[in-house]
Amino acid sequence: MPSLTEWRVPPAHQPRPGDYGFDLDRALSSIVGLHSIIPPDAFSAETLGTERAGNGVVIDDNLVLTIGYLITEAESVWLHRADGRVVEGHALGYDSVTGFGLVQTLGALDLDPLPLGSSAAARVGDQVVVGGAGGRTRSVASEIIAKQEFAGYWEYLLDEAIFTHPAHPNWGGTGLLSAKGELIGIGSLQLERERDGKAEHVNMIVPIDLLNPVLDDLRKFGRVNRPARPWLGMYTTEIDDKIVVIGISSNAPAAHAELKAGDVILAVDGERVTSQVTFYRKLWALGPAGVDVPLTIHHEGVTFDVVLASTDRAKLLKAPRLH
């Protein structure tokens, strides 16, 4: 098993214990390294790879919260403590709506769970820590710079994501710690924004308040126990008030309908869409997974209507291997 990459956050961006009203080192000790192996024939292997590494946060005895893409279809998961000890884990659950993933440890981590805070109470301008496995040298003293809607190209939408700067360079599964030392989010992405004519990197964080409504189901069933959203297997981006297809998942409804990169989505069920947010909301409002999705498409000067038979994306994923 390869060791996790050796790296350090630049000292100027590392959090300093004296700047916080909680035991910083104790809180950061609840964050572990995470390394997962995915079968080559897994559906997500094509886009996310067969070996994934990031972070996770201990939130209960032998229960680690992370970002779901790190453990989707994982056949094995390893959790790394800061002292070098490694404990095997099991990919317990994944929720595609929030993006959260849960790992059950198969041995004792002997780490205190990090208390959950309130992401709703967090404010723009709050000083926070984006914590990574390995303590202060792997963590970033950061600031909340925005709380706003986020639409991801992979049919994903958060009503109010948290954005932080400076960005953590190993963001996946990091723990966002409030000024009280409570967990208020899990790191998902690194994005670029323009500020004062320069590009700067920021992290997108999934707010912790989304966890409580799904946690029990993830522990019991491995997924949320409600009808799944309709999924098309289409990667899109928003360009000049147009929804442009930039990729298609293999063996997905959009592939079966022979949609292609470069197609422009004009309408869902006859209703015009000019933003990803509107597109997703109209798509999901049609009904649960399996519902027919009528789209109006423009391609190379031709406009046409097509009906896609949506599906539950979880049906294409391998079930986690039980130990």
Protein Blocks (a to p, Z undefined) as FASTA:
>chain_A
ZZdddddddfklpccfklpcbdfklmmmmpccddddddfkbmklmmnojadcdddddfbe
hiacddfklmgopabdcdddfkopacddddfbdcfknopacdddfbdfkiacdddddfkl
pcghiacddddehijmlcccdddfbdcddddfkopadfbdcddddddfblgopacddfko
pafbdcfbdcdddeehiacdddddddfklmmmmmmmmmmnopacddddddehiacddeeh
iacdfbdcehiaklmnopaehiacfbgghiacfbfklmmmmmmmnocehiacdddddeeh
iacddddddddfklmpccdddZZ
